[in-house]
Amino acid sequence: MNELKNISIRGRMAYLLCLFERLLIHFKCDKEKWKWILERFWQYTEYQYLDEWMYEMAEFLPNNILSDPYDAFEFITEEEYFLLKTLYQKNCTDINLMMNIIFDMGTAELYSRLENNSPYTLMKLQDAIKIIRKYNILLADICPFKEYSFSQENGWGMCFNGKKWSLFL
């Protein structure tokens, strides 16, 4: 966790998304069915204003899709809604949990000042790492993410194309 303290929130998100993709691979999830969802998750590293990402991604969360009717959504189409519903019903609960961790980490401190290297986002990463270790999945190498320094942009880090780290895109 000490290595992660010096990585920006955007860099941490990229690392977390790499872990999530490893979990999807472990469960032999269909890359084509997940690709468009991951495309949207990975946009986090590119958005200057992350609240745009937050509003859209809130609709992608399994709990929302599985409990709300289609007319409750603004950002997803009816076709996407039913694709997500089918996909999430088949998921291992830890995949759905990991999606919640991603959203929580990415939105937790959007409207506050980051202090002490953002212990909450580090805790969320620790939660994700526990899930990965539960299945004996090899963790992603942290070294490439060290270039995204917590000292940039008040802890959020510079925008970058994180998709280069994706195993799906």
Residue frames as qw, qx, qy, qz and C-alpha x, y, z in Angstrom:
[[0.000, 0.886, 0.464, 0.000, 0.00, 0.00, 0.00],
 [0.356, -0.687, 0.084, 0.627, 2.94, 2.34, 0.57],
 [0.334, -0.007, 0.580, 0.743, 3.69, 2.32, -3.16],
 [0.073, 0.644, 0.681, 0.342, 0.12, 3.31, -3.94],
 [0.235, -0.775, -0.331, 0.484, 0.22, 6.38, -1.67],
 [0.198, -0.520, 0.275, 0.784, 2.30, 8.31, -4.18],
 [0.154, 0.232, 0.765, 0.581, 0.10, 7.46, -7.16],
 [0.287, 0.000, -0.030, -0.957, -2.63, 9.91, -8.22],
 [0.604, 0.215, 0.561, -0.524, -6.30, 9.06, -7.95],
 [0.717, 0.531, -0.201, -0.404, -6.47, 8.64, -11.74],
 [0.319, 0.485, -0.814, 0.013, -3.43, 6.34, -11.58],
 [0.317, -0.089, 0.842, -0.426, -5.03, 4.35, -8.76],
 [0.722, 0.356, 0.251, -0.537, -8.19, 4.02, -10.82],
 [0.606, 0.536, -0.529, -0.256, -6.19, 2.67, -13.76],
 [0.068, 0.321, -0.918, 0.222, -4.56, 0.12, -11.44],
 [0.502, 0.110, 0.656, -0.553, -7.97, -0.84, -10.01],
 [0.741, 0.457, -0.052, -0.489, -9.42, -1.30, -13.49],
 [0.413, 0.474, -0.774, -0.076, -6.50, -3.58, -14.34],
 [0.185, -0.120, 0.894, -0.389, -7.36, -5.68, -11.29],
 [0.645, 0.300, 0.360, -0.603, -11.02, -5.75, -12.31],
 [0.668, 0.499, -0.408, -0.372, -10.13, -6.98, -15.78],
 [0.186, 0.344, -0.912, 0.125, -8.02, -9.75, -14.26],
 [0.424, 0.082, 0.731, -0.529, -11.05, -10.78, -12.21],
 [0.711, 0.445, 0.025, -0.544, -13.20, -10.86, -15.36],
 [0.501, 0.490, -0.694, -0.166, -10.60, -13.00, -17.11],
 [0.123, -0.219, 0.907, -0.337, -10.43, -15.35, -14.12],
 [0.531, 0.274, 0.638, -0.485, -14.18, -15.93, -14.40],
 [0.313, 0.120, 0.783, 0.523, -13.90, -16.35, -18.19],
 [0.293, 0.709, 0.366, -0.526, -16.22, -13.42, -18.87],
 [0.606, 0.547, 0.453, 0.358, -16.90, -12.77, -22.53],
 [0.361, -0.265, 0.083, 0.890, -14.62, -9.94, -23.64],
 [0.016, 0.338, 0.520, 0.784, -17.07, -8.73, -26.25],
 [0.363, -0.713, -0.575, -0.172, -19.90, -8.43, -23.74],
 [0.521, -0.681, -0.230, 0.461, -17.71, -6.45, -21.32],
 [0.521, 0.158, 0.195, 0.816, -15.78, -4.31, -23.77],
 [0.021, -0.668, -0.298, -0.682, -18.30, -1.45, -24.06],
 [0.585, -0.779, -0.225, -0.027, -18.73, -1.30, -20.27],
 [0.726, -0.350, 0.029, 0.591, -14.98, -1.22, -19.70],
 [0.365, 0.470, 0.248, 0.765, -14.65, 1.47, -22.35],
 [0.264, -0.817, -0.201, -0.471, -16.81, 3.69, -20.17],
 [0.743, -0.627, -0.089, 0.215, -15.02, 2.77, -16.93],
 [0.704, -0.039, 0.117, 0.700, -11.65, 3.58, -18.50],
 [0.176, 0.769, 0.227, 0.571, -12.84, 7.06, -19.46],
 [0.546, -0.807, -0.165, 0.154, -12.17, 8.03, -15.84],
 [0.656, -0.324, 0.161, 0.662, -8.50, 8.52, -16.59],
 [0.347, 0.329, 0.413, 0.775, -9.33, 10.89, -19.47],
 [0.139, -0.838, -0.455, -0.268, -12.10, 13.09, -18.02],
 [0.206, 0.376, -0.286, 0.857, -11.06, 16.48, -16.72],
 [0.456, -0.269, 0.259, -0.807, -14.36, 16.87, -14.86],
 [0.130, 0.062, -0.987, 0.066, -15.02, 13.58, -13.14],
 [0.425, 0.239, 0.557, -0.672, -18.56, 14.38, -12.09],
 [0.619, 0.367, -0.347, -0.601, -19.56, 13.72, -15.73],
 [0.399, 0.203, -0.894, -0.025, -18.15, 10.19, -15.36],
 [0.125, 0.023, 0.803, -0.582, -19.89, 9.77, -12.00],
 [0.571, 0.257, 0.228, -0.745, -23.39, 10.55, -13.25],
 [0.685, 0.328, -0.499, -0.417, -23.14, 8.21, -16.20],
 [0.381, 0.232, -0.883, 0.143, -21.45, 5.35, -14.35],
 [0.368, -0.066, 0.632, -0.679, -23.93, 5.42, -11.48],
 [0.779, 0.226, -0.008, -0.585, -26.43, 3.97, -13.93],
 [0.640, 0.379, -0.660, -0.101, -24.09, 1.09, -14.78],
 [0.181, -0.370, 0.795, -0.446, -23.89, -0.26, -11.24],
 [0.295, -0.114, -0.936, -0.155, -25.30, -3.76, -10.81],
 [0.001, -0.375, -0.739, 0.560, -27.48, -2.82, -7.82],
 [0.298, 0.426, 0.047, -0.853, -29.17, -0.08, -9.83],
 [0.392, 0.198, -0.684, -0.583, -29.68, -2.17, -12.95],
 [0.286, -0.125, -0.950, 0.014, -30.98, -5.17, -11.03],
 [0.061, -0.441, -0.725, 0.526, -33.40, -3.21, -8.85],
 [0.204, 0.527, 0.112, -0.817, -34.67, -0.30, -10.94],
 [0.647, 0.569, 0.508, 0.006, -36.95, -0.30, -14.00],
 [0.574, 0.278, 0.326, 0.698, -35.58, 0.99, -17.30],
 [0.066, 0.844, 0.299, 0.440, -37.44, 4.31, -17.13],
 [0.538, -0.809, -0.050, 0.231, -35.34, 5.31, -14.11],
 [0.669, -0.231, 0.298, 0.640, -32.25, 5.76, -16.30],
 [0.233, 0.899, 0.013, -0.371, -31.05, 8.76, -18.27],
 [0.007, -0.735, 0.582, 0.348, -27.69, 7.77, -19.75],
 [0.248, -0.144, 0.932, 0.224, -28.23, 4.21, -20.93],
 [0.499, 0.072, -0.469, -0.726, -30.48, 3.02, -23.71],
 [0.854, -0.116, 0.193, -0.470, -33.19, 0.44, -23.27],
 [0.885, 0.313, -0.343, 0.032, -31.07, -2.07, -25.19],
 [0.304, 0.495, -0.631, 0.514, -28.06, -1.40, -22.92],
 [0.533, -0.376, 0.412, -0.637, -30.27, -1.73, -19.85],
 [0.955, -0.009, 0.065, -0.290, -31.41, -5.22, -20.82],
 [0.731, 0.436, -0.462, 0.250, -27.89, -6.27, -21.84],
 [0.023, 0.509, -0.604, 0.613, -26.58, -5.15, -18.46],
 [0.727, -0.271, 0.289, -0.561, -29.42, -6.81, -16.57],
 [0.970, 0.153, -0.168, -0.086, -28.73, -10.15, -18.28],
 [0.555, 0.500, -0.511, 0.425, -24.99, -9.82, -17.75],
 [0.161, -0.500, 0.534, -0.662, -25.21, -8.84, -14.07],
 [0.858, -0.220, 0.118, -0.449, -27.66, -11.61, -13.19],
 [0.949, 0.184, -0.234, 0.103, -25.04, -14.14, -14.31],
 [0.252, 0.705, -0.482, 0.455, -22.11, -12.48, -12.52],
 [0.625, -0.207, -0.593, 0.463, -20.27, -13.82, -9.55],
 [0.308, -0.901, -0.302, 0.045, -21.14, -11.53, -6.62],
 [0.558, -0.523, 0.116, 0.634, -17.48, -10.45, -6.38],
 [0.352, 0.304, 0.439, 0.769, -17.60, -9.02, -9.91],
 [0.151, -0.812, -0.415, -0.382, -20.58, -6.89, -8.94],
 [0.566, -0.750, -0.132, 0.315, -18.86, -5.94, -5.68],
 [0.570, -0.154, 0.242, 0.770, -15.73, -4.91, -7.57],
 [0.165, 0.582, 0.431, 0.670, -17.82, -2.64, -9.80],
 [0.373, -0.878, -0.284, -0.101, -19.14, -0.92, -6.68],
 [0.653, -0.512, 0.054, 0.556, -15.60, -0.53, -5.36],
 [0.448, 0.229, 0.351, 0.790, -14.56, 1.09, -8.65],
 [0.073, -0.763, -0.383, -0.515, -17.43, 3.56, -8.48],
 [0.556, -0.797, -0.197, 0.129, -16.89, 4.31, -4.79],
 [0.642, -0.323, 0.129, 0.683, -13.19, 4.92, -5.23],
 [0.355, 0.328, 0.394, 0.782, -13.72, 7.11, -8.26],
 [0.157, -0.704, -0.355, -0.595, -16.36, 9.32, -6.70],
 [0.593, -0.523, -0.514, 0.332, -15.66, 9.32, -2.97],
 [0.383, -0.576, -0.138, 0.709, -13.79, 12.58, -2.73],
 [0.380, 0.534, 0.452, 0.605, -14.93, 14.45, -5.84],
 [0.096, -0.847, -0.207, -0.480, -16.22, 17.41, -3.90],
 [0.619, -0.775, 0.039, 0.121, -13.63, 17.58, -1.17],
 [0.173, 0.832, -0.524, 0.061, -9.98, 18.40, -0.80],
 [0.919, 0.052, -0.370, 0.125, -7.71, 15.36, -0.88],
 [0.268, -0.794, 0.453, -0.304, -5.69, 15.04, 2.30],
 [0.560, -0.447, 0.689, -0.104, -3.16, 12.54, 3.68],
 [0.059, 0.275, -0.863, -0.419, -2.83, 10.79, 0.30],
 [0.683, -0.018, -0.243, -0.689, -6.56, 9.97, 0.30],
 [0.216, -0.222, 0.916, -0.257, -6.78, 7.06, 2.76],
 [0.707, 0.274, 0.414, -0.503, -10.33, 6.24, 1.60],
 [0.720, 0.559, -0.296, -0.286, -9.23, 5.49, -1.96],
 [0.170, 0.482, -0.851, 0.126, -6.35, 3.42, -0.60],
 [0.483, -0.035, 0.750, -0.450, -8.84, 1.47, 1.51],
 [0.780, 0.432, 0.112, -0.438, -10.97, 0.83, -1.58],
 [0.519, 0.580, -0.619, -0.102, -7.91, -0.45, -3.43],
 [0.138, -0.318, 0.884, -0.313, -7.17, -2.72, -0.46],
 [0.696, 0.182, 0.486, -0.497, -10.73, -4.08, -0.70],
 [0.748, 0.551, -0.220, -0.297, -10.18, -4.85, -4.38],
 [0.262, 0.550, -0.788, 0.092, -6.83, -6.50, -3.71],
 [0.458, -0.151, 0.772, -0.415, -8.51, -8.76, -1.12],
 [0.816, 0.367, 0.214, -0.392, -10.97, -9.94, -3.76],
 [0.589, 0.637, -0.486, -0.107, -8.15, -10.60, -6.24],
 [0.011, 0.462, -0.849, 0.256, -6.16, -12.54, -3.65],
 [0.708, -0.012, 0.504, -0.494, -9.24, -14.55, -2.67],
 [0.889, 0.411, 0.105, -0.172, -9.06, -16.16, -6.12],
 [0.703, -0.349, 0.417, 0.458, -5.24, -16.36, -6.22],
 [0.558, 0.773, 0.197, 0.228, -5.14, -13.99, -9.18],
 [0.623, -0.040, -0.008, 0.781, -1.78, -12.40, -9.87],
 [0.041, -0.854, -0.219, 0.470, -1.82, -8.69, -9.03],
 [0.537, 0.792, 0.073, 0.282, -1.02, -6.21, -11.79],
 [0.635, 0.005, -0.142, 0.760, 2.49, -4.74, -11.69],
 [0.166, -0.884, -0.313, 0.304, 2.36, -1.40, -9.87],
 [0.497, -0.315, 0.238, 0.772, 5.50, 0.06, -11.50],
 [0.245, 0.392, 0.512, 0.724, 3.90, 1.48, -14.66],
 [0.208, -0.825, -0.476, -0.222, 1.42, 3.48, -12.56],
 [0.548, -0.536, -0.185, 0.615, 4.08, 5.23, -10.51],
 [0.309, 0.164, 0.271, 0.897, 4.50, 7.83, -13.24],
 [0.242, -0.666, -0.427, -0.561, 1.05, 9.21, -12.30],
 [0.341, 0.059, -0.562, 0.752, 2.08, 11.17, -9.25],
 [0.271, -0.717, -0.620, 0.169, -0.18, 12.19, -6.39],
 [0.290, -0.481, -0.073, 0.824, 1.64, 15.52, -6.42],
 [0.043, 0.106, 0.519, 0.847, -0.03, 16.45, -9.74],
 [0.360, -0.382, -0.442, -0.727, -3.35, 18.29, -9.93],
 [0.455, -0.416, 0.367, -0.696, -4.00, 18.28, -6.17],
 [0.474, -0.170, 0.830, -0.240, -3.81, 14.49, -5.95],
 [0.778, 0.430, 0.283, -0.359, -6.09, 13.74, -8.90],
 [0.566, -0.177, 0.624, 0.508, -3.22, 13.59, -11.35],
 [0.210, 0.404, -0.414, -0.788, -3.02, 14.58, -14.98],
 [0.834, 0.335, 0.205, -0.388, -5.52, 13.14, -17.45],
 [0.041, -0.450, 0.823, 0.344, -4.13, 10.30, -19.55],
 [0.779, 0.148, -0.386, -0.472, -5.31, 7.49, -21.79],
 [0.496, -0.396, 0.722, -0.276, -5.44, 4.58, -19.36],
 [0.911, 0.265, 0.083, -0.305, -6.81, 2.23, -21.98],
 [0.477, 0.620, -0.622, 0.028, -3.23, 1.36, -22.90],
 [0.168, -0.350, 0.845, -0.367, -3.18, -0.77, -19.73],
 [0.785, 0.066, 0.233, -0.570, -6.42, -2.59, -20.57],
 [0.297, -0.163, 0.927, 0.160, -6.46, -6.29, -21.29],
 [0.443, 0.512, 0.719, -0.156, -9.85, -5.94, -23.03],
 [0.340, 0.871, 0.155, -0.319, -9.67, -2.81, -25.19]]
